[in-house]
Amino acid sequence: MQLKITNQSPFAPLLLIAPFFLWGTAMVAMKGVIPDTTPLFMAGVRLVPAGVLILIAASMMGRPQPKGWAAWLWISLFALIDGALFQGFLAEGLVRTGAGLGSVMIDSQPLAVALLSGWLFGEIIGLWGGIGLAIGIVGISLIGLPDAWILSLLHGNMATVELSWQHLFQNGEWLMLLASLSMAVGTVLIGFICRYADPIVATGWHLILGGLPLFALSGMWESQQWVNIDLSGWMALAYSTIFGSAIAYGLFFYFASKGNLTSLSALTFLTPVFALLFGNLFLGEVLSSLQWVGVSLTLVSIYLINQRQEIAQGLTSFRQAWTSVNQTVTAEPLTTSDRIIRSLKAMGLIALPIKLQDSEVEGLPR
């Protein structure tokens, strides 16, 4: 059995968005069960069973197992950074902050991915990609940062802003930012891992190897990890494990191995949108007016980043067509609207009706 996903598939856009939908809703599920369990145990439960499921699926698909010390070295590094550190920071931070806000902090990582990918792999962000990333950072800031912080900053009240920053870091957001950096480095590492191992198999092993230390630390530092978990809590953990880890990680790193890391990582701006929406639905987390503005800016940033090449090519084609029209010698001068229409016609975007002179009309058969 082979996994084959092409851009022509009608399900391709949904599959690209699926990991971020699953991650966002998994944050809500974990936040709901965290009062009844412990963070490191929850992180381990999310990783190890998911890794086993991915390896089973990879075996059924005929994916090769890693071979050689280089492959296992990269997978072990991947497990440490994107498995143990990322999920450990995330779970500990989730104890101290909301699902939506925590998701916003984590998903500030596309900027780091873009910079690292440009440095290591030569991926070009471009003007529109840079604008999209900047808008995205503003958007997720409006979504997640306290309204009082933003309003104080706009009014130049720096003393209040400083106090707000202290309150922000006391609530665990700095742990979420560390989780964000861990995920960014992990996303970039997949480019190296694919040189030595199958990406889906590597994803499964990195979840297992990353989850085992979390279980060990939970055994040393935590107690009563599962005593208070009821049926709904186990169902939430199962959802986070199967959908929020196994399926989401498998899809994400498969696409990361096949496409542009900056564009794929930029879609993580969708995760806080889903987390905030479902957090409002199931946990009663309410969006403010500023947060809704942030959601809108986030969607705009996703479009700019993922369509940056098409936008740049379209503007280049329009400028070339415009120049060509201006250089055309005509018997009568063209108005600006005529030039725009002819430029769009030259780009093949519209059909331009033929305008005949009176003398030509008279010469036509009647």
C-alpha positions in Angstrom: 0.0 0.0 0.0 1.4 3.4 -1.0 0.4 6.8 0.2 0.1 9.1 -2.8 -1.3 12.6 -2.5 -1.2 14.9 -5.5 -2.0 18.5 -5.9 -4.7 17.5 -8.4 -6.6 15.5 -5.7 -9.8 17.2 -4.6 -8.9 16.3 -1.0 -5.4 17.8 -1.2 -6.4 21.2 0.4 -8.3 19.4 3.2 -5.3 17.1 3.9 -2.9 20.1 4.0 -5.1 21.8 6.6 -5.9 18.7 8.6 -2.8 18.6 10.8 -3.5 22.1 12.0 -7.1 21.5 12.6 -6.2 18.3 14.6 -3.5 20.1 16.6 -5.8 23.0 17.4 -8.6 20.7 18.6 -6.1 18.5 20.4 -5.0 21.5 22.5 -8.6 21.9 23.6 -8.9 18.2 24.4 -5.7 18.3 26.5 -6.7 21.5 28.3 -10.0 19.8 29.3 -8.3 16.8 30.8 -5.3 18.5 32.4 -7.0 19.1 35.8 -7.4 15.3 36.2 -3.9 14.2 35.2 -0.3 15.5 35.2 1.5 17.3 32.3 4.5 15.0 31.7 2.3 11.9 31.8 -0.2 13.4 29.4 2.7 14.4 27.0 4.0 10.8 27.1 0.6 9.4 26.4 0.2 11.7 23.5 3.5 10.6 21.9 4.4 6.9 22.5 1.1 5.3 21.4 0.9 7.6 18.4 4.4 6.6 17.4 3.4 2.9 17.6 0.4 3.6 15.4 2.5 5.4 12.8 5.1 2.6 12.6 2.3 0.1 12.1 0.8 2.2 9.3 4.3 2.6 7.8 4.9 -1.1 7.9 1.6 -1.7 6.1 2.6 0.9 3.5 5.9 -0.9 2.9 8.0 2.0 4.2 11.7 1.0 4.9 13.1 1.1 8.5 16.0 3.4 9.3 19.5 2.0 8.6 22.9 3.2 9.7 24.1 5.3 12.6 23.5 8.6 10.7 19.8 7.9 10.4 19.4 7.0 14.0 21.5 10.0 15.1 19.2 12.4 13.2 16.1 10.6 14.5 17.3 10.8 18.1 18.0 14.5 17.8 14.6 14.9 16.2 13.1 13.0 19.1 14.8 15.1 21.7 13.9 18.5 20.2 10.5 18.0 18.5 9.4 15.1 20.8 10.5 15.5 24.4 11.3 19.2 24.5 8.3 20.4 22.4 5.7 18.2 24.1 7.2 18.7 27.5 7.2 22.5 27.3 3.7 22.4 25.7 2.2 20.3 28.5 3.8 22.2 31.3 2.7 25.5 29.7 -0.8 24.3 29.1 -1.2 23.9 32.9 -0.7 27.7 33.3 -2.4 29.1 30.3 -5.5 28.6 28.1 -5.7 26.4 25.0 -6.2 29.3 22.6 -3.5 31.5 24.0 -1.0 28.6 24.3 -1.7 27.7 20.7 -1.0 31.3 19.6 2.3 31.3 21.4 3.4 28.0 19.9 2.4 29.0 16.4 4.6 32.0 16.3 7.2 29.5 15.0 6.8 30.0 11.2 9.0 33.0 11.2 11.8 31.0 12.8 11.2 28.2 10.2 11.3 30.7 7.4 14.6 32.1 8.5 16.2 28.7 9.3 15.0 27.3 5.9 16.4 30.2 4.0 19.7 29.8 5.8 20.0 26.0 5.5 18.1 25.2 2.4 18.1 28.4 0.4 14.3 28.7 0.4 13.2 32.2 -0.7 10.7 34.1 1.4 10.3 37.0 -1.0 8.5 40.3 -0.5 5.0 38.9 -0.3 6.1 36.1 2.0 7.8 38.6 4.3 4.7 40.7 4.3 2.6 37.7 5.1 4.8 36.6 7.9 4.7 40.1 9.4 0.9 40.3 9.2 0.7 36.8 10.7 2.8 37.8 13.7 0.6 40.8 14.2 -2.5 38.6 13.8 -1.5 36.0 16.4 -0.4 38.7 18.7 -3.8 40.3 18.6 -5.4 36.8 19.1 -3.3 35.8 22.1 -1.9 38.8 24.0 -4.1 40.5 26.6 -6.3 43.4 25.2 -5.1 45.6 28.1 -1.5 45.0 27.0 -2.2 46.0 23.4 -4.3 49.0 24.3 -1.7 50.2 26.8 1.0 49.8 24.1 -1.0 51.8 21.6 -1.5 54.6 24.2 2.2 54.6 25.1 1.7 53.5 28.7 4.9 51.5 28.9 4.6 51.0 32.7 1.4 49.0 32.3 2.9 47.0 29.4 5.9 46.0 31.6 3.6 44.8 34.3 1.6 42.9 31.7 4.7 41.2 30.4 5.6 40.0 33.9 2.1 38.6 34.4 2.3 37.0 30.9 5.5 35.1 31.7 4.2 34.0 35.1 1.3 32.3 33.4 3.5 29.9 31.4 3.5 31.6 28.0 7.3 31.5 28.0 7.1 27.7 28.1 4.9 27.9 25.1 7.4 30.1 23.3 10.1 27.5 24.1 7.8 24.9 22.7 7.4 27.0 19.6 11.2 27.2 19.1 11.5 23.5 19.6 8.9 22.8 16.9 10.5 25.2 14.5 13.9 23.5 14.8 12.1 20.1 14.5 10.4 21.2 11.3 13.7 22.2 9.8 15.4 18.9 10.9 13.0 16.9 8.8 14.9 18.2 5.8 18.1 16.5 7.0 16.3 13.4 8.3 14.8 12.7 4.8 18.3 12.2 3.5 18.8 9.1 5.7 15.4 7.8 6.6 11.8 7.6 5.4 9.9 10.7 6.9 6.9 8.8 8.1 8.9 6.1 9.7 11.2 8.7 11.3 8.1 10.5 12.6 6.9 7.3 14.3 10.3 6.6 15.9 10.8 10.2 17.0 7.4 10.1 18.8 8.4 6.9 20.7 11.9 8.0 21.5 10.7 11.4 22.6 7.9 10.1 24.7 9.9 7.6 26.8 11.9 10.3 28.7 8.7 12.1 29.5 7.3 8.9 31.1 10.6 8.5 33.0 10.4 12.1 34.3 6.8 11.7 35.1 7.6 8.6 37.2 10.2 10.6 39.2 8.5 13.9 39.7 4.7 13.3 39.4 2.1 11.1 41.2 -1.5 10.0 40.7 -1.1 10.5 37.0 -4.2 8.5 36.0 -6.2 8.0 39.2 -8.6 10.8 38.6 -9.1 10.4 34.8 -12.7 9.4 33.9 -14.1 8.0 30.7 -14.4 11.4 29.0 -10.8 12.2 30.0 -9.5 9.0 28.5 -11.4 9.7 25.3 -9.8 13.2 25.2 -6.4 11.6 25.6 -7.2 9.1 22.9 -8.2 11.9 20.5 -5.0 13.8 21.2 -3.0 10.6 20.7 -4.6 9.2 17.5 -5.7 12.4 15.8 -3.6 15.1 17.4 -0.4 13.2 17.2 -0.4 10.1 14.9 -2.4 11.4 12.0 -1.4 15.0 12.4 2.3 14.4 12.7 2.3 11.8 9.9 0.6 14.2 7.5 2.6 17.2 8.5 6.1 15.7 8.2 5.1 13.8 5.0 4.1 17.2 3.4 7.2 18.8 4.9 9.4 16.2 3.1 7.7 16.9 -0.2 7.2 20.7 -0.3 8.3 24.1 0.8 8.9 24.3 4.5 8.0 28.0 4.8 4.6 27.6 3.1 3.7 24.5 5.1 4.8 25.9 8.4 2.9 29.1 7.7 -0.3 27.1 7.7 0.3 26.6 11.5 -1.3 30.0 11.8 -4.5 28.1 11.4 -4.0 26.1 14.6 -4.7 29.0 17.1 -7.8 29.8 15.0 -9.1 26.3 15.5 -8.0 26.2 19.1 -9.7 29.5 19.9 -12.9 28.6 18.1 -13.3 25.1 19.7 -12.0 26.4 23.0 -14.9 28.9 23.0 -17.3 26.1 22.1 -16.2 23.5 24.6 -14.3 25.4 27.3 -16.1 28.7 27.3 -13.0 30.7 26.1 -14.4 34.0 24.6 -12.9 35.9 21.7 -12.6 39.7 22.1 -13.0 42.2 19.2 -9.2 42.5 19.0 -8.9 38.7 18.8 -11.4 38.6 15.9 -9.3 41.2 14.1 -6.3 38.9 14.7 -8.1 35.9 13.2 -8.8 38.0 10.1 -5.2 39.1 9.8 -4.0 35.5 10.3 -6.1 34.3 7.4 -4.8 37.1 5.2 -1.2 36.1 6.1 -1.9 32.5 5.2 -3.1 33.6 1.8 -0.1 35.9 1.2 2.5 33.3 2.2 1.1 30.4 0.3 0.3 32.4 -2.8 3.4 34.6 -2.7 4.9 33.1 -5.9 1.6 33.3 -7.8 1.1 36.9 -6.6 4.7 37.9 -7.7 4.3 36.2 -11.0 0.9 37.8 -11.6 2.2 41.3 -10.9 5.3 40.7 -13.2 3.0 39.5 -16.0 0.8 42.5 -15.6 3.7 44.9 -15.6 5.0 43.3 -18.8 1.6 43.4 -20.4 1.2 47.0 -19.4 4.6 48.0 -20.9 3.7 46.1 -24.1 0.4 48.0 -24.4 2.1 51.4 -23.8 4.6 50.6 -26.6 1.9 49.7 -29.1 1.4 52.3 -31.8 -2.2 53.0 -32.3 -4.1 55.4 -34.5 -6.0 56.8 -31.5 -4.7 57.3 -27.9 -5.8 54.7 -25.3 -7.4 55.7 -22.0 -6.1 54.2 -18.8 -9.1 51.8 -18.6 -8.4 50.7 -22.2 -4.8 50.0 -21.2 -5.8 47.9 -18.2 -8.3 45.9 -20.2 -5.7 45.2 -22.9 -3.1 44.3 -20.3 -5.5 41.8 -18.8 -6.2 40.4 -22.2 -2.5 40.0 -22.9 -2.3 38.0 -19.6 -5.2 35.8 -20.8 -7.4 36.8 -18.0 -10.3 38.3 -20.1 -11.5 38.2 -23.7 -11.1 41.5 -25.5 -13.9 42.3 -28.0 -12.7 43.4 -31.4 -13.5 47.0 -32.2 -13.8 47.7 -35.9 -13.4 51.1 -37.6 -16.4 52.5 -39.5 -14.5 51.9 -42.8 -14.0 48.2 -41.9 -17.7 47.8 -41.0 -18.7 49.2 -44.4 -16.5 46.7 -46.1 -18.2 43.7 -44.5 -20.7 41.7 -46.5 -24.3 42.4 -45.7 
